[in-house]
Amino acid sequence: MSIEIAPAQTATVQQEHNLGRIVYRFRQTPLSLVGLAMVVFIVLVGIFGPFFVPFPEDTTGNTRMEARLSEPDDTYFWGTDEVGRDVFSRTVVATRTSLLIAVIVLVIAIAIGVPLGAISGFMGGYVDEAIMRITDIFLTVPALVLAMAMATALGSGMVNAMIAISLVWWPGFARLTRGQVLALREQDFIESARAVGASSPRIIFRHVLPNVLSPVLIKASTDMGFAILVAAGLGFIGVGVQPPRPEWGVMISEGRNMLREAWWISVFPGAAMFITVLGFNLLGDGLRDIFDPRMRQ
Amino acid sequence: MTDPLLEVRGLKKYFPVRGGPLRRVVAYNKAVDGIDLSIMPGEIVGLAGESGSGKTTVGRTILLLTKPTEGKVIFEGRDLASLNARELNRTRERMQIVFQNPFSALNPRMTVRTLIEEPLLIHKMGNAKERDQRVRELIALVGLNDEHLNRYPHEFSGGQQQRIGIARALALNPKLLILDEPTSALDVSVQATILNLLLDLREKLDLSYLFISHDLGVLRYICDRIGVMYLGRIVEMASTQELFEKPQHPYTISLLSAAPRPTLQQNRHEIILQGEISQSAIGQGCRFSPRCPATQIDTCKTDEPSLDEWREGHRVACHLTHQNLPLNIVTVSGEIYTGE
């Protein structure tokens, strides 16, 4: 069944405006600081990396057959692949692609899920029932299968992959928001807003949604890592980002047959992905501990 | 004689209880089961009762925050049920509520300024400058100052939060405030300051209050008249002095006898009620009869007593009183209380 009620968290809301306290709590959880540092590093690489890579042309279709399968050395820091492209340049440029996919997927998922969840929890009754059943249906569809189906029907590509991931991602946000709203709905300030004559849209947007923001952001942070993984998975099976544009999943896939002769083709993009996902997860866990200690498992 | 500001007639609020696999309505929780009440301009009327007596529901139903199952709420001569949504919103300007838990009644994401300004915004009152003026006026009225406006609710003490709640409720210049246990979440020392603030505000702004509380001491201090509720009905209604000096209903008598006193000795006059307040008592006979400490007569088990005038301005819902029979209630120490 889909009925899950997130624990009420409103008591912790009161601490959130206190910046000093947040900084302090952050310091108390060293792992979240590590996560934060990793995320900051990855994001900087994603934004500025492509301007500084040694072989930017390798990411747009250039091949260098004379240097194929070079081991990592001074010229090619992380070696070259089957057609002589610099793995380092491609891995760095792929960072931006992965981050972009994940951010866009989450923005779409939040844009769909949060309002639906809020309406569902706030209105209750048949509206709630209808929205939650639709949510359930979307939850049953695996991202990979949907993306493959869409690739067959509409063609492979980054945009279709993002749409496919977003479509299966929003139910998580809808259910999280609904649970939060159910708890909030009992609060007197909602009743108070009604007593002074506030309309339902006003109550939802001014009184309910601002109070569910922090759990949503926490989930978004943790989900960044998972979204990157799913996007890479789609790239790996060939229905995601299309070559020659570099993407971690695609790169791992390209190198998987030569793992014994040229391990560097798959291992470096894999490591980059590992660090990114780990960073976002640590950060997400840290944020959750700071804002919402009761959600800790 | 002037017309009452608020008149409530035969107000009922039943909440459906669902059960079984099909979630059908199997019973009703009769939170409010036929209440008559009137509040004159400038009057403070108290509603007393233990938890589960339906006193909070009365407040919310009067404001139409929940729809009454039956009955009329007449405010300033107009039946609220006959108003359309817009007229109802206009009426809400004149009738506001202050909640029990001040922290939960204030949106933690809004500054005090936004909280107090919101009602003005919703009702499109004045321009930005006039609203700012009004917000400053209100915050001063409840004994806080301008510096507090840019802070968030959690930065205040319980008493201060309640003052903010009151300022918000007063923003629209209401005539009637429903005070739902406004002091019971506060420390005793703070309670007194809030009560005095409320009394001051009544003088200054010509307000009327419906003061809902389980605390008889608080009600005695602030109210002109008090109604005692039991299981969704008012069982006794009288002026404060009359109620405390000449309580007639066995329930009122037990409540008064159980009120804490500032002494270390055991209260010898206390009457201990058996059992718990329970919806199952509604049906046949007097709903208080399963717990009634008085010597009951047959009618108590068969007929529901109506709230009739016992003497001028004092109404009681008890067969014994209606028939001038002695109550014969036995206190802890074995004394017998006849009700005379």
Interface residues (C-beta under 8 A of the other chain):
Chain A: T10 V13 Q14 Q15 H17 Q187 D188 F189 E191 S192 A193 R194 A195 V196 G197 A198 S199 R202 R206 H207 P210 N211
Chain B: R60 L63 L65 N89 R92 E93 Q96 I97 F99 Q100 N101 F103 S104 A105 L106 N107 P108 R109 E118 P119 I122 H123 Y152 P153 H154 G165 R168 A171 L172
